[in-house]
């Protein structure tokens, strides 16, 4: 029965893992950073065929302007005032994807089209810079009296944006492409699709107590497994996930770009899928722009509804509760790795009675196994007679009941651990506090997979924690009371640890650490229960 419980747990776990991987963002290829320009013009880049730019012709449509404060380095396109890039200066993280080319120089993916800016207005010359005690204002303008201003504080990552247009022109808050663009490969002459939104995930709108979101790529075309998705309903709060991680293993977006305006944005489906802001009757519009981390204190300071952008996954309530506990532990144990160790110990202690019951059930099952086998042998002569099999099962369950044994009792602790396991996985991959969190030695980021080497031919990363976890699972099964078919036991003893080792090799190091500590304490608990177990008489 032990092996049956393990098999059930394995099947359920693999099923949930498969669902998680199917829904999780896919890794993105490594980024090739483009050179930044400090208050200078840059040669115009060729626009790939099929990309609708929607901008008036200009002598230099690629000209850019860069400005920075203590926290952000920002780059705009001069022609329309679009914000092309924001760089988090603490560690150099870029908010938006940049142009990517292969080794031959062929364009593979265009740079992100930018946020903010105008669609049908063109600015002239360099923007004006007005210095102030609290910050600086960068203003794009033209002869028609239109002006787009960004007020950047000396320190911080919340910008005030003003738009003035006597003719009532609109500005874009968030925009992407209406279709997947194509370019002609000069080597083969064939049209090749580009990925215009590489390393991007969700665009969303927010109300007071609700977030509506959709992945950008799902808005571009139909697939055999799903239809093209519509943009979320318009709101006065619109935004997108941001933050392009270095190393090409993008699974989580730890930053966000959020617009908050005094009026409901206009959802555009004609030019670029996205959201526009129209000026009022006087020709003016104002908004605030948050360019920062998905960090609860800072999001709450911007506005309480914005904490909803922190995505804790399917088991969100459990994940939030676990993070609250972990956060309180971390105030006493400053290192996040050791905080996870303490958390694992506390959780194992909370589940101690249930795990005790599981081990006792396995010990009791070992006592009952000879009588169970004798009963099964009694019915072997009937072969596959379903009526006799039902009689045998009825007699077997009556035998278990006489002896106070529940054959499914050992499954409950395993099932209770699964929501905790997946909630912890989501939590470790969602909270900004654990990003780049160091534990000990070479483990410098608990939110990413620990990699010591890669399996040749597969590229699968393997780390010390994953290997130790697999060894601990084998040791735990070796010391657990053995029941059932010996050949099946031997297979399960090595098959499940091997599968779980390869699975954990690509999960956050913090998750491996949690499960390793959890297993080690479980081994000690199993030893203690077995040492103090007193067999009870078997009732025939």
PALUM-78036 format. One record per residue (C-alpha): residue in one letter; x, y, z. Coordinates in steps of 0.05 Angstrom, whole numbers, plus 5000, padded with zeros to 4 digits. Each point is the difference from the previous one (the first is absolute). Example, Ala and Ser with C-alpha at 12.3 -4.5 7.8 and 13.67 -1.06 7.14 Angstrom:
BEGIN
<r type="a" u="5246" v="4910" w="5156"/>
<r type="s" u="5027" v="5069" w="4987"/>
This chain:
BEGIN
<r type="x" u="5000" v="5000" w="5000"/>
<r type="x" u="5059" v="5046" w="5013"/>
<r type="x" u="5020" v="4993" w="4927"/>
<r type="x" u="4929" v="5012" w="4978"/>
<r type="x" u="4998" v="5065" w="5040"/>
<r type="x" u="5067" v="5021" w="4970"/>
<r type="x" u="4975" v="4984" w="4931"/>
<r type="x" u="4937" v="5042" w="5011"/>
<r type="x" u="5042" v="5057" w="5026"/>
<r type="x" u="5048" v="4995" w="4941"/>
<r type="x" u="4944" v="5000" w="4948"/>
<r type="x" u="4965" v="5060" w="5032"/>
<r type="x" u="5066" v="5037" w="5008"/>
<r type="x" u="5022" v="4988" w="4928"/>
<r type="x" u="4931" v="5022" w="4976"/>
<r type="x" u="5002" v="5065" w="5038"/>
<r type="x" u="5072" v="5012" w="4979"/>
<r type="x" u="4980" v="4990" w="4928"/>
<r type="x" u="4944" v="5050" w="5007"/>
<r type="x" u="5046" v="5050" w="5035"/>
<r type="x" u="5053" v="4995" w="4944"/>
<r type="x" u="4946" v="5007" w="4947"/>
<r type="x" u="4975" v="5064" w="5032"/>
<r type="x" u="5067" v="5028" w="5022"/>
<r type="x" u="5036" v="5052" w="4957"/>
<r type="x" u="5049" v="4968" w="4952"/>
<r type="x" u="5074" v="5014" w="5006"/>
<r type="x" u="5024" v="5055" w="4954"/>
<r type="x" u="5064" v="5000" w="4959"/>
<r type="x" u="5059" v="5041" w="5026"/>
<r type="x" u="4995" v="5074" w="4987"/>
<r type="x" u="5050" v="5040" w="4960"/>
<r type="x" u="5002" v="5069" w="5032"/>
<r type="x" u="4999" v="5060" w="4954"/>
<r type="x" u="5047" v="5058" w="5012"/>
<r type="x" u="4969" v="5058" w="5039"/>
<r type="x" u="5005" v="5072" w="4976"/>
<r type="x" u="5009" v="5058" w="5048"/>
<r type="x" u="4960" v="5060" w="4975"/>
<r type="x" u="5021" v="4986" w="4929"/>
<r type="x" u="4971" v="4979" w="4934"/>
<r type="x" u="5007" v="4930" w="4973"/>
<r type="x" u="4996" v="4976" w="4928"/>
<r type="x" u="4932" v="4978" w="4978"/>
<r type="x" u="4990" v="4925" w="5002"/>
<r type="x" u="4965" v="4966" w="4942"/>
<r type="x" u="4928" v="4982" w="5015"/>
<r type="x" u="4985" v="4927" w="4984"/>
<r type="x" u="4946" v="4989" w="4948"/>
<r type="x" u="4932" v="4987" w="5030"/>
<r type="x" u="5010" v="5041" w="5064"/>
<r type="x" u="4949" v="5057" w="5000"/>
<r type="x" u="5036" v="5058" w="5032"/>
<r type="x" u="4942" v="5050" w="4992"/>
<r type="x" u="5047" v="5060" w="5004"/>
<r type="x" u="5009" v="5057" w="4952"/>
<r type="x" u="5063" v="4999" w="4958"/>
<r type="x" u="5060" v="5033" w="5031"/>
<r type="x" u="5072" v="5014" w="4979"/>
<r type="x" u="5024" v="4960" w="5060"/>
<r type="x" u="4944" v="4957" w="5030"/>
<r type="x" u="5050" v="4960" w="5041"/>
<r type="x" u="5028" v="5060" w="5039"/>
<r type="x" u="5000" v="4987" w="5075"/>
<r type="x" u="5008" v="5039" w="5064"/>
<r type="x" u="5026" v="4972" w="5067"/>
<r type="x" u="4992" v="5030" w="5069"/>
<r type="x" u="5007" v="4970" w="5070"/>
<r type="x" u="4991" v="5010" w="5074"/>
<r type="x" u="5028" v="4960" w="5059"/>
<r type="x" u="4956" v="4940" w="4986"/>
<r type="x" u="4982" v="4999" w="4926"/>
<r type="x" u="5034" v="5011" w="4934"/>
<r type="x" u="4947" v="5016" w="4947"/>
<r type="x" u="5003" v="5003" w="4924"/>
<r type="x" u="4947" v="5033" w="4957"/>
<r type="x" u="4989" v="5005" w="4925"/>
<r type="x" u="5003" v="5073" w="4982"/>
<r type="x" u="4950" v="4997" w="4943"/>
<r type="x" u="4939" v="4979" w="5041"/>
<r type="x" u="5023" v="5003" w="5073"/>
<r type="x" u="4993" v="4924" w="5010"/>
<r type="x" u="5038" v="4971" w="5059"/>
<r type="x" u="5042" v="4945" w="4967"/>
<r type="x" u="5040" v="4975" w="5059"/>
<r type="x" u="5006" v="5006" w="5075"/>
<r type="x" u="5060" v="4971" w="5036"/>
<r type="x" u="4999" v="4984" w="5075"/>
<r type="x" u="5067" v="5029" w="5020"/>
<r type="x" u="5009" v="4957" w="5062"/>
<r type="x" u="5016" v="4938" w="4958"/>
<r type="x" u="4993" v="5022" w="4927"/>
<r type="x" u="4935" v="4963" w="4987"/>
<r type="x" u="4965" v="5025" w="4936"/>
<r type="x" u="4925" v="5008" w="5003"/>
<r type="x" u="4985" v="4986" w="4927"/>
<r type="x" u="5029" v="4953" w="4947"/>
<r type="x" u="5052" v="5030" w="4953"/>
<r type="x" u="5016" v="4981" w="4928"/>
<r type="x" u="5029" v="4931" w="4992"/>
<r type="x" u="5043" v="4975" w="4941"/>
<r type="x" u="5033" v="4933" w="4986"/>
<r type="x" u="5075" v="4990" w="4990"/>
<r type="x" u="4995" v="5019" w="4926"/>
<r type="x" u="4966" v="5066" w="5018"/>
<r type="x" u="4931" v="4979" w="4975"/>
<r type="x" u="4943" v="5030" w="5039"/>
<r type="x" u="4965" v="4949" w="5044"/>
<r type="x" u="4956" v="5044" w="5042"/>
<r type="x" u="4987" v="5075" w="4999"/>
<r type="x" u="5005" v="5044" w="5060"/>
<r type="x" u="4937" v="5012" w="5040"/>
<r type="x" u="4960" v="5057" w="4968"/>
<r type="x" u="4998" v="5040" w="5065"/>
<r type="x" u="4949" v="5027" w="5048"/>
<r type="x" u="4971" v="5070" w="5002"/>
<r type="x" u="5009" v="5047" w="4941"/>
<r type="x" u="4954" v="5024" w="4945"/>
<r type="x" u="4972" v="4964" w="4940"/>
<r type="x" u="4987" v="5055" w="4950"/>
<r type="x" u="5041" v="5058" w="5026"/>
<r type="x" u="5073" v="5014" w="4987"/>
<r type="x" u="5047" v="5039" w="5045"/>
<r type="x" u="5057" v="5043" w="4977"/>
<r type="x" u="5072" v="5005" w="5022"/>
<r type="x" u="5026" v="4982" w="5069"/>
<r type="x" u="4954" v="5000" w="5061"/>
<r type="x" u="5004" v="5056" w="5050"/>
<r type="x" u="5029" v="4986" w="5069"/>
<r type="x" u="4975" v="5040" w="5059"/>
<r type="x" u="5039" v="4991" w="5065"/>
<r type="x" u="4964" v="5002" w="5067"/>
<r type="x" u="5014" v="4988" w="5073"/>
<r type="x" u="4955" v="4938" w="5002"/>
<r type="x" u="5018" v="4974" w="4930"/>
<r type="x" u="5007" v="5015" w="4927"/>
<r type="x" u="4949" v="5007" w="4944"/>
<r type="x" u="5013" v="4974" w="4930"/>
<r type="x" u="4953" v="5031" w="4949"/>
<r type="x" u="4989" v="4981" w="4927"/>
<r type="x" u="4966" v="5054" w="4958"/>
<r type="x" u="4983" v="5024" w="4930"/>
<r type="x" u="4979" v="5063" w="4963"/>
<r type="x" u="4926" v="4981" w="5007"/>
<r type="x" u="5003" v="5012" w="5075"/>
<r type="x" u="4998" v="4927" w="5019"/>
<r type="x" u="5043" v="4981" w="5060"/>
<r type="x" u="5014" v="4933" w="5035"/>
<r type="x" u="5036" v="5008" w="5067"/>
<r type="x" u="5031" v="4948" w="5047"/>
<r type="x" u="5017" v="5025" w="5070"/>
<r type="x" u="5054" v="4955" w="5028"/>
<r type="x" u="5015" v="5006" w="5075"/>
<r type="x" u="5072" v="5005" w="5023"/>
<r type="x" u="4990" v="4933" w="5036"/>
<r type="x" u="4945" v="4950" w="4988"/>
<r type="x" u="4964" v="4966" w="4943"/>
<r type="x" u="4932" v="5034" w="4994"/>
<r type="x" u="4994" v="5050" w="4944"/>
<r type="x" u="4947" v="5054" w="4989"/>
<r type="x" u="4979" v="5006" w="4928"/>
<r type="x" u="4964" v="5059" w="4968"/>
<r type="x" u="4972" v="5002" w="4929"/>
<r type="x" u="4975" v="5064" w="4966"/>
<r type="x" u="4969" v="5000" w="4931"/>
<r type="x" u="4957" v="5058" w="4974"/>
<r type="x" u="4973" v="4955" w="4945"/>
<r type="x" u="4980" v="4944" w="5047"/>
<r type="x" u="5053" v="4949" w="4979"/>
<r type="x" u="5008" v="4937" w="5041"/>
<r type="x" u="5061" v="4968" w="5034"/>
<r type="x" u="5013" v="4927" w="5008"/>
<r type="x" u="5009" v="4969" w="5069"/>
<r type="x" u="5014" v="4928" w="4979"/>
<r type="x" u="5006" v="4975" w="4929"/>
<r type="x" u="5026" v="4940" w="4963"/>
<r type="x" u="4990" v="4972" w="4929"/>
<r type="x" u="4936" v="4978" w="4967"/>
<r type="x" u="5033" v="4940" w="4966"/>
<r type="x" u="5064" v="4960" w="4999"/>
<r type="x" u="5048" v="5037" w="4953"/>
<r type="x" u="5041" v="4966" w="4946"/>
<r type="x" u="5067" v="5017" w="4967"/>
<r type="x" u="5032" v="4971" w="4938"/>
<r type="x" u="5061" v="4957" w="5015"/>
<r type="x" u="5054" v="5026" w="4952"/>
<r type="x" u="5033" v="4931" w="4997"/>
<r type="x" u="4939" v="4959" w="4981"/>
<r type="x" u="4952" v="5053" w="4975"/>
<r type="x" u="4946" v="4971" w="5045"/>
<r type="x" u="4956" v="5041" w="5047"/>
<r type="x" u="5016" v="4985" w="5073"/>
<r type="x" u="4954" v="5017" w="5058"/>
<r type="x" u="5030" v="5042" w="5056"/>
<r type="x" u="4982" v="4996" w="5073"/>
<r type="x" u="4980" v="5072" w="5014"/>
<r type="x" u="4987" v="4989" w="5074"/>
<r type="x" u="5056" v="4955" w="5022"/>
<r type="x" u="5012" v="5001" w="5075"/>
<r type="x" u="4932" v="5033" w="5013"/>
<r type="x" u="4942" v="4968" w="5036"/>
<r type="x" u="4936" v="5034" w="5023"/>
<r type="x" u="4963" v="5064" w="4984"/>
<r type="x" u="4947" v="5015" w="5053"/>
<r type="x" u="4949" v="5049" w="5025"/>
<r type="x" u="4982" v="5011" w="5073"/>
<r type="x" u="4938" v="5019" w="5039"/>
<r type="x" u="4997" v="5008" w="5076"/>
<r type="x" u="4996" v="4925" w="5014"/>
<r type="x" u="5012" v="4966" w="4933"/>
<r type="x" u="5054" v="4990" w="4948"/>
<r type="x" u="4985" v="4979" w="4928"/>
<r type="x" u="5060" v="4976" w="4960"/>
<r type="x" u="5020" v="4965" w="4936"/>
<r type="x" u="5067" v="4979" w="4972"/>
<r type="x" u="5021" v="5047" w="4943"/>
<r type="x" u="5017" v="4942" w="4953"/>
<r type="x" u="4929" v="4973" w="5008"/>
<r type="x" u="4972" v="5064" w="4970"/>
<r type="x" u="5038" v="4992" w="4934"/>
<r type="x" u="4972" v="4938" w="4966"/>
<r type="x" u="4958" v="4937" w="5007"/>
<r type="x" u="5032" v="4934" w="5019"/>
<r type="x" u="4975" v="4929" w="4993"/>
<r type="x" u="4993" v="4997" w="5076"/>
<r type="x" u="4969" v="5068" w="5012"/>
<r type="x" u="4968" v="5059" w="4965"/>
<r type="x" u="5029" v="5070" w="4998"/>
<r type="x" u="4986" v="5035" w="5066"/>
<r type="x" u="4970" v="5069" w="5007"/>
<r type="x" u="5033" v="5055" w="5040"/>
<r type="x" u="4973" v="5008" w="5071"/>
<r type="x" u="4943" v="5051" w="5010"/>
<r type="x" u="5023" v="5072" w="5002"/>
<r type="x" u="5013" v="5033" w="5068"/>
<r type="x" u="5034" v="5061" w="5026"/>
<r type="x" u="5056" v="4954" w="5024"/>
<r type="x" u="5037" v="4962" w="4945"/>
<r type="x" u="5067" v="4967" w="5001"/>
<r type="x" u="5046" v="4944" w="4979"/>
<r type="x" u="5051" v="4952" w="5029"/>
<r type="x" u="5072" v="5024" w="4991"/>
<r type="x" u="5071" v="4981" w="5016"/>
<r type="x" u="5044" v="4959" w="4952"/>
<r type="x" u="5043" v="4954" w="5042"/>
<r type="x" u="5072" v="4988" w="4979"/>
<r type="x" u="5021" v="4930" w="4979"/>
<r type="x" u="4942" v="4983" w="4954"/>
<r type="x" u="4959" v="4960" w="5051"/>
<r type="x" u="4940" v="5045" w="5007"/>
<r type="x" u="4946" v="4969" w="5044"/>
<r type="x" u="4979" v="5058" w="5044"/>
<r type="x" u="4991" v="5074" w="4989"/>
<r type="x" u="5020" v="5036" w="5064"/>
<r type="x" u="4986" v="5070" w="4974"/>
<r type="x" u="4939" v="5035" w="4972"/>
<r type="x" u="4980" v="5063" w="4962"/>
<r type="x" u="4933" v="5028" w="5023"/>
<r type="x" u="4961" v="5061" w="4976"/>
<r type="x" u="4949" v="5034" w="5044"/>
<r type="x" u="4958" v="5056" w="4970"/>
<r type="x" u="4939" v="5039" w="5023"/>
<r type="x" u="4956" v="4971" w="4945"/>
<r type="x" u="4987" v="4933" w="4969"/>
<r type="x" u="5049" v="4984" w="4945"/>
<r type="x" u="4976" v="4985" w="4929"/>
<r type="x" u="5011" v="4928" w="4978"/>
<r type="x" u="5027" v="5002" w="4929"/>
<r type="x" u="4993" v="4941" w="4953"/>
<r type="x" u="5010" v="5035" w="4933"/>
<r type="x" u="5071" v="5028" w="4998"/>
<r type="x" u="5040" v="4966" w="5055"/>
<r type="x" u="4968" v="4955" w="5052"/>
<r type="x" u="5005" v="5040" w="5063"/>
<r type="x" u="4971" v="5059" w="5039"/>
<r type="x" u="4997" v="5074" w="4983"/>
<r type="x" u="4988" v="5062" w="5042"/>
<r type="x" u="4959" v="5057" w="4971"/>
<r type="x" u="5006" v="5072" w="5025"/>
<r type="x" u="4941" v="5034" w="5034"/>
<r type="x" u="4960" v="5058" w="4970"/>
<r type="x" u="5057" v="5048" w="5015"/>
<r type="x" u="5049" v="4956" w="4962"/>
<r type="x" u="5037" v="4973" w="5061"/>
<r type="x" u="5010" v="4932" w="5032"/>
<r type="x" u="5041" v="4977" w="5059"/>
<r type="x" u="5025" v="4932" w="5024"/>
<r type="x" u="5049" v="4968" w="5047"/>
<r type="x" u="5049" v="4946" w="4977"/>
<r type="x" u="5029" v="4948" w="5048"/>
<r type="x" u="5064" v="4968" w="4975"/>
<r type="x" u="5024" v="4955" w="5056"/>
<r type="x" u="5001" v="4933" w="5034"/>
<r type="x" u="4941" v="4956" w="5020"/>
<r type="x" u="5016" v="5015" w="5072"/>
<r type="x" u="4940" v="5006" w="5046"/>
<r type="x" u="5022" v="5061" w="5041"/>
<r type="x" u="5016" v="5041" w="4938"/>
<r type="x" u="4937" v="4977" w="4962"/>
<r type="x" u="4957" v="5018" w="5061"/>
<r type="x" u="5033" v="5069" w="5002"/>
<r type="x" u="4979" v="5010" w="4927"/>
<r type="x" u="4930" v="4975" w="5016"/>
<r type="x" u="4970" v="4940" w="5036"/>
<r type="x" u="4968" v="4967" w="4938"/>
<r type="x" u="5068" v="4992" w="4968"/>
<r type="x" u="5022" v="4944" w="5046"/>
<r type="x" u="4956" v="4956" w="4957"/>
<r type="x" u="5055" v="4998" w="4947"/>
<r type="x" u="5039" v="4952" w="5045"/>
<r type="x" u="4979" v="4934" w="4970"/>
<r type="x" u="5001" v="4943" w="5051"/>
<r type="x" u="4970" v="4948" w="4954"/>
<r type="x" u="4942" v="4951" w="5009"/>
<r type="x" u="5014" v="4990" w="5074"/>
<r type="x" u="5004" v="5075" w="5011"/>
<r type="x" u="4968" v="5003" w="5069"/>
<r type="x" u="5046" v="4945" w="5026"/>
<r type="x" u="5060" v="5033" w="4968"/>
<r type="x" u="4985" v="5068" w="5031"/>
<r type="x" u="4991" v="4968" w="5069"/>
<r type="x" u="5066" v="4963" w="4992"/>
<r type="x" u="5036" v="5063" w="4979"/>
<r type="x" u="4972" v="5038" w="5060"/>
<r type="x" u="5029" v="4945" w="5045"/>
<r type="x" u="5066" v="5000" w="4962"/>
<r type="x" u="5004" v="5075" w="5003"/>
<r type="x" u="4992" v="5000" w="5075"/>
<r type="x" u="5052" v="4946" w="5008"/>
<r type="x" u="5048" v="5041" w="4956"/>
<r type="x" u="4994" v="5059" w="5048"/>
<r type="x" u="5032" v="4954" w="5053"/>
<r type="x" u="5045" v="4961" w="4953"/>
<r type="x" u="5027" v="5052" w="4950"/>
<r type="x" u="5025" v="4949" w="4949"/>
<r type="x" u="4943" v="4977" w="4954"/>
<r type="x" u="5031" v="4930" w="4992"/>
<r type="x" u="5002" v="4988" w="5075"/>
<r type="x" u="4929" v="5029" w="5005"/>
<r type="x" u="4977" v="4946" w="4951"/>
<r type="x" u="5035" v="4947" w="5042"/>
<r type="x" u="4963" v="5025" w="5063"/>
<r type="x" u="4935" v="5003" w="4961"/>
<r type="x" u="5010" v="4927" w="4976"/>
<r type="x" u="5012" v="4977" w="5072"/>
<r type="x" u="4937" v="5036" w="5025"/>
<r type="x" u="4958" v="4972" w="4944"/>
<r type="x" u="5025" v="4929" w="5013"/>
<r type="x" u="4984" v="5008" w="5074"/>
<r type="x" u="4930" v="5024" w="4982"/>
<r type="x" u="4990" v="4937" w="4958"/>
<r type="x" u="5034" v="4955" w="5052"/>
<r type="x" u="4936" v="4966" w="5025"/>
<r type="x" u="4976" v="4984" w="4929"/>
<r type="x" u="5068" v="4973" w="4979"/>
<r type="x" u="5002" v="4959" w="5065"/>
<r type="x" u="4934" v="4969" w="4980"/>
<r type="x" u="5027" v="4984" w="4930"/>
<r type="x" u="5060" v="4963" w="5028"/>
<r type="x" u="4958" v="4963" w="5051"/>
<r type="x" u="4953" v="4979" w="4944"/>
<r type="x" u="5059" v="4973" w="4960"/>
<r type="x" u="5025" v="4962" w="5061"/>
<r type="x" u="4930" v="4972" w="5012"/>
<r type="x" u="4995" v="4981" w="4926"/>
<r type="x" u="5064" v="4960" w="5007"/>
<r type="x" u="4969" v="4962" w="5058"/>
<r type="x" u="4936" v="4986" w="4960"/>
<r type="x" u="5036" v="4983" w="4934"/>
<r type="x" u="5007" v="4924" w="5012"/>
<r type="x" u="4925" v="4993" w="5014"/>
<r type="x" u="4984" v="5044" w="4940"/>
<r type="x" u="5042" v="4956" w="4954"/>
<r type="x" u="4967" v="4937" w="5027"/>
<r type="x" u="4932" v="5030" w="4985"/>
<r type="x" u="5021" v="5019" w="4930"/>
<r type="x" u="5029" v="4930" w="4988"/>
<r type="x" u="4932" v="4971" w="5020"/>
<r type="x" u="4967" v="5035" w="4941"/>
<r type="x" u="5056" v="4989" w="4948"/>
<r type="x" u="4965" v="4937" w="4973"/>
<r type="x" u="4942" v="5042" w="4976"/>
<r type="x" u="5045" v="5039" w="4951"/>
<r type="x" u="4967" v="5063" w="4973"/>
<r type="x" u="4930" v="4984" w="5024"/>
<r type="x" u="4976" v="5071" w="5017"/>
<r type="x" u="4947" v="4975" w="5049"/>
<r type="x" u="5053" v="4961" w="5040"/>
<r type="x" u="5047" v="5060" w="4997"/>
<r type="x" u="4945" v="5043" w="5031"/>
<r type="x" u="4990" v="4948" w="5055"/>
<r type="x" u="5074" v="4999" w="5014"/>
<r type="x" u="5003" v="5076" w="5004"/>
<r type="x" u="4940" v="5000" w="5047"/>
<r type="x" u="5032" v="4948" w="5045"/>
<r type="x" u="5066" v="5037" w="4999"/>
<r type="x" u="4968" v="5066" w="5020"/>
<r type="x" u="4963" v="4964" w="5057"/>
<r type="x" u="5067" v="4972" w="5023"/>
<r type="x" u="5030" v="5070" w="5000"/>
<r type="x" u="4941" v="5028" w="5038"/>
<r type="x" u="5007" v="4947" w="5055"/>
<r type="x" u="5072" v="5021" w="5009"/>
<r type="x" u="4986" v="5075" w="4998"/>
<r type="x" u="5041" v="5010" w="4937"/>
<r type="x" u="4984" v="5050" w="4945"/>
<r type="x" u="5038" v="4982" w="4936"/>
<r type="x" u="4992" v="5071" w="4973"/>
<r type="x" u="5020" v="5035" w="5064"/>
<r type="x" u="5071" v="5009" w="4977"/>
<r type="x" u="4978" v="5042" w="4940"/>
<r type="x" u="4972" v="5058" w="5041"/>
<r type="x" u="5067" v="5030" w="5022"/>
<r type="x" u="5026" v="4994" w="4929"/>
<r type="x" u="4939" v="5036" w="4972"/>
<r type="x" u="5005" v="5055" w="5052"/>
<r type="x" u="5072" v="5012" w="4981"/>
<r type="x" u="4985" v="5011" w="4926"/>
<r type="x" u="4964" v="5068" w="5007"/>
<r type="x" u="5057" v="5022" w="5047"/>
<r type="x" u="5052" v="4976" w="4950"/>
<r type="x" u="4970" v="5036" w="4940"/>
<r type="x" u="4983" v="5062" w="5040"/>
<r type="x" u="5072" v="5005" w="5024"/>
<r type="x" u="5024" v="4991" w="4928"/>
<r type="x" u="4955" v="5057" w="4977"/>
<r type="x" u="5020" v="5043" w="5059"/>
<r type="x" u="5075" v="4991" w="4990"/>
<r type="x" u="4991" v="5020" w="4927"/>
<r type="x" u="4956" v="5060" w="5014"/>
<r type="x" u="5026" v="5042" w="5058"/>
<r type="x" u="5052" v="5053" w="4986"/>
<r type="x" u="5033" v="4989" w="5067"/>
<r type="x" u="5027" v="4932" w="4979"/>
<r type="x" u="5028" v="5025" w="4933"/>
<r type="x" u="5075" v="4992" w="5002"/>
<r type="x" u="4995" v="4978" w="5074"/>
<r type="x" u="5066" v="4967" w="5021"/>
<r type="x" u="5003" v="4940" w="5046"/>
<r type="x" u="5070" v="4970" w="5009"/>
<r type="x" u="5060" v="4983" w="4956"/>
<r type="x" u="4983" v="4999" w="4926"/>
<r type="x" u="4924" v="5005" w="5009"/>
<r type="x" u="4991" v="5074" w="4985"/>
<r type="x" u="4928" v="5002" w="4976"/>
<r type="x" u="4947" v="4959" w="5036"/>
<r type="x" u="4948" v="5020" w="4948"/>
<r type="x" u="5038" v="4967" w="4942"/>
<r type="x" u="5022" v="4929" w="4986"/>
<r type="x" u="5068" v="4981" w="5029"/>
<r type="x" u="5045" v="4977" w="4944"/>
<r type="x" u="5066" v="4963" w="5010"/>
<r type="x" u="5002" v="4965" w="4933"/>
<r type="x" u="4953" v="4981" w="4943"/>
<r type="x" u="4983" v="4930" w="4977"/>
<r type="x" u="5038" v="4990" w="4934"/>
<r type="x" u="4954" v="4996" w="4940"/>
<r type="x" u="4939" v="5026" w="5038"/>
<r type="x" u="5024" v="5066" w="5030"/>
<r type="x" u="4962" v="4984" w="5064"/>
<r type="x" u="5030" v="5037" w="5060"/>
<r type="x" u="5020" v="4959" w="5061"/>
<r type="x" u="5016" v="5029" w="5068"/>
<r type="x" u="5026" v="4974" w="5066"/>
<r type="x" u="4934" v="5011" w="5036"/>
<r type="x" u="4962" v="4960" w="4948"/>
<r type="x" u="5049" v="4942" w="5005"/>
<r type="x" u="4998" v="5001" w="5076"/>
<r type="x" u="4924" v="5001" w="4996"/>
<r type="x" u="5000" v="4937" w="4956"/>
<r type="x" u="5048" v="4965" w="5047"/>
<r type="x" u="4956" v="5018" w="5061"/>
<r type="x" u="4939" v="4972" w="4965"/>
<r type="x" u="5035" v="4933" w="4987"/>
<r type="x" u="5024" v="4998" w="5073"/>
<r type="x" u="4930" v="5016" w="5025"/>
<r type="x" u="4969" v="4944" w="4960"/>
<r type="x" u="5053" v="4951" w="5022"/>
<r type="x" u="4985" v="5012" w="5073"/>
<r type="x" u="4923" v="5002" w="4991"/>
<r type="x" u="4964" v="4934" w="5016"/>
<r type="x" u="4999" v="4958" w="4937"/>
<r type="x" u="4935" v="4970" w="4976"/>
<r type="x" u="4973" v="4975" w="4934"/>
<r type="x" u="5036" v="4968" w="4941"/>
<r type="x" u="5077" v="5001" w="5008"/>
<r type="x" u="5011" v="5015" w="4925"/>
<r type="x" u="4952" v="5059" w="5003"/>
<r type="x" u="5033" v="5025" w="5063"/>
<r type="x" u="5068" v="4999" w="4968"/>
<r type="x" u="4975" v="5037" w="4938"/>
<r type="x" u="4965" v="5054" w="5042"/>
<r type="x" u="5061" v="5007" w="5045"/>
<r type="x" u="5042" v="5026" w="4942"/>
<r type="x" u="4951" v="5022" w="4947"/>
<r type="x" u="4963" v="5053" w="5040"/>
<r type="x" u="5064" v="5032" w="5030"/>
<r type="x" u="5031" v="5002" w="4930"/>
<r type="x" u="4939" v="5034" w="4971"/>
<r type="x" u="4995" v="5049" w="5057"/>
<r type="x" u="5074" v="5016" w="4996"/>
<r type="x" u="4994" v="5019" w="4926"/>
<r type="x" u="4937" v="5039" w="5015"/>
<r type="x" u="5030" v="5039" w="5059"/>
<r type="x" u="5062" v="5015" w="4958"/>
<r type="x" u="4961" v="5054" w="4963"/>
<r type="x" u="4962" v="5030" w="5060"/>
<r type="x" u="5021" v="5057" w="5046"/>
<r type="x" u="5057" v="4982" w="5047"/>
<r type="x" u="4957" v="5022" w="5058"/>
<r type="x" u="4949" v="4947" w="4983"/>
<r type="x" u="5054" v="4946" w="4999"/>
<r type="x" u="5025" v="5024" w="5067"/>
<r type="x" u="4931" v="4998" w="5030"/>
<r type="x" u="4986" v="4929" w="4976"/>
<r type="x" u="5069" v="4975" w="5019"/>
<r type="x" u="4992" v="5024" w="5072"/>
<r type="x" u="4929" v="4973" w="5000"/>
<r type="x" u="5025" v="4931" w="4980"/>
<r type="x" u="5058" v="4999" w="5049"/>
<r type="x" u="4953" v="5015" w="5058"/>
<r type="x" u="4952" v="4948" w="4973"/>
<r type="x" u="5055" v="4948" w="5002"/>
<r type="x" u="5012" v="5016" w="5073"/>
<r type="x" u="4926" v="4996" w="5015"/>
<r type="x" u="4994" v="4932" w="4965"/>
<r type="x" u="5059" v="4973" w="5041"/>
<r type="x" u="4968" v="5025" w="5065"/>
<r type="x" u="4931" v="4971" w="4985"/>
<r type="x" u="5029" v="4932" w="4979"/>
<r type="x" u="5043" v="4998" w="5063"/>
<r type="x" u="4940" v="5012" w="5045"/>
<r type="x" u="4949" v="4959" w="4962"/>
<r type="x" u="4966" v="4944" w="5038"/>
<r type="x" u="4965" v="4947" w="4957"/>
<r type="x" u="4927" v="4986" w="5014"/>
<r type="x" u="4967" v="4931" w="4996"/>
<r type="x" u="4971" v="4982" w="4932"/>
<r type="x" u="4925" v="4985" w="5002"/>
<r type="x" u="4980" v="4946" w="4950"/>
